[in-house]
Amino acid sequence: MCHDPGNQNGVGTVAAVFVIVILAMLGTALIALTTTEQRATSREMASAHAFYAAETALQWGVYQVVQQSNTAGGSPFNGTPPGGLSACGNQTQASAATRFANNIPAVGGAVDLFRFEAVGVCNAGTPVATRRRLEVRFRQ
């Protein structure tokens, strides 16, 4: 019994097509994984920028209340924060102080108690907007 090499025509072609299909599937899976990771990273960065925007507004507002003795409910802080946070795209900030107790007896004299809230939004007005809200309570 002799093996006829002519009967194996096309086996190499089928094997090559099979390898190409497998490599294409692996490439597609790699692209999908990379895209997912890129989106997750973008969301994480937007979240961090929104947090920093809120933190900036919070620190600025607390400074206004404590250092400059502004009354509660003074002008809110809106606008672009200083530094490199403009990479956030459309962003908004807002802050507001509320005095919730006056002349509370404390060691060293009476104090006023404040609640201060700040909100930072990154990519405002888009489907991927990220919002962070910070709150601090302090005495003056």
N, C-alpha and C positions, 0 to 999 in steps of 0.2 A: 504494500500500500504506500503509494507515494502521495505526498501532500502537494496539491496544486496551488502555487502561490497566486495564481490568477483569481482564486475565489476570495481573497482577502482584500480586494480593491475596495476602497472607501472606508475601511476600518480606521485608518489614520485620520481621515477627514472627520469622521464621527468623533474620534477622541479629541481632535483639535477644537471642534465646535463645543464639545462638553467642557473642555478647559476654559474656553473663552466665556461661556455662559457662567461658569463658577466664578471666574475673575470679575465679570461684570456685576454679579450679585454681591460679591465682597466689596467692590468699589462703591456700589449704591449704599450698602450698609454703612460704610465708612463715611460717606458724605452725609447721610442722615444723622449719624452720631455727632459729627463735627458741627452740623447746623444746630442740633439740640444744645450742645455745649456752649456754642456761641450765644444763643438766645439766653441761656441761663446766666452766663457771665454778664451780658448786657443788663438783664434785670437786676442782678446783684449790684452792679455799678450804679444803676439808677436809684436803687434803694439806699445805697450809701450816700449818694449825692443829696437825696431828699432828707436823709437824717442830718447831714452836715448843714443843709440850708435851714432846717428847723432849729438845730443847735445854735447856729449863728444868730437867728432871730431871738432865741431864748436868752442868750448871753447879752445881746444888745439891750433887750428890754429890761432884764434884771439890772443891768448897769444903770439904765435910765432911772429906774425906780429907786435903787439904793444910793447911787452916787450923786445924782442930781435932784433927789427928793421930789421927783414927779409924783403927782397924785395918781391913784388907781384909775384905770380907764383912760390913760393918756393916749397920745397918738400911736396907732399901731405901726409896726415896721413892715413896709412892703417894698419889694424891689429886688434887684440883683445883689446877692451877697458879695462881699469882697473876696478876693482870692480866686482860685481856679475852679469855682463851682459853676461857671458859665457853660461848661461842657455838658451840663445837664439838659440843655435844650430849653424849651419853654418851662420856666419855673416860677413859682409863686411862694411867697412867705407871708405869714401873718402872725402877729403876737398880740396878746392882750393881758393886762394885769387886772386882778380883782382883789380889792381889799376886803377880807372877810371878817376881820376883827380889829377893833381899835383899842388902844390903851390897855393891853393885857398886862397885868402885873408880872414882872420878871426880875431876876437878879440884875441889878444895875439900873433899873427903871422900867417904865412901861414900854411896851413894844406894839407895833402894828403887824398883823399877819397878812400875807399876800399869797395868792395863788396865781401863777403865771403859766400861760399855755402858749405854745408856739407850734405852727404847722408849716412843714415844707413839702412842696409838691414838685416832682421832677417829671418832665415831659407832659406838662399840663395840657389838657384838652386832646390827648391822644389815647388810643386804646391801651397803650402800655404805660400809662401814668402811674407813678408810684408816690404814695403819700405817707409821711411820717409825722406823728403828733407827739410832742414832748410836753411834760408838765412838771413844774417845780413849785414847791411851797416854801416860803421863807419868811423871816421876820426882819423888820427894819427897826 
